[in-house]
Amino acid sequence: MAYASLKSAPKAFDQHKRLIVVQVAAVLAIILLLFSKPALAEGSNGHEALETIGFVMVLTCFLGRLWSILFVGGRKNDQLVVSGPFSMTQNPLYFFSTVGAAGIGLMFGSGLAAAMLGLASFLVFRFTARKEAEYLAGKFGAAHAAYAERTPRFWPNPLLYRDEDQWMFSTGALRRTFRDGLYFLALFPLIEVVEYFRLGGHLPTLFTVY
């Protein structure tokens, strides 16, 4: 169900700075990938296990973001969405993105990279979520206060889940999210290619990441 308020709302939070931070983090992750190697030997059982877990996490991110966009796409700042994934957490898109960021580190074969990427994403999205909550509270008032009181801001609680019989979604928003999610999935073959060139001695190894 969605709620709306007749009161004037403050200006929506500008996410331009958040996007810059995310882009910088992505560049640093690429540098890490190209010029380092994981402590676990590539091809070993431990390395392959971390890669598999990481891929599952990235796939969960991809599907979770699509699921979330089905509910909120096109009206994030116009309506207060409180069903589907938004009934378990106020910020399912940010949660799934953080899962995907940590998964990228595991696909590389590094627990440290996973922790660093996951923590960086969590901190950025936590700040953004707080700013967005202030905006939504000003726009939807008591409805948002009641929603925020019963729903965790970040970590989902599956016991709170509830759905809608019918729901309209934005095909444009779904298409954009699908396209963005492909970047996450494309990292898996990219990492495999980098591993191939590194094992062949075609890429310098500047440091080891545990």
Salt bridges, closest charged atoms under 4 A:
GLU42 OE2 - ARG198 NH2 2.36
GLU51 OE2 - HIS47 NE2 3.28
GLU132 OE2 - LYS76 NZ 3.34
GLU195 OE2 - HIS47 NE2 2.90
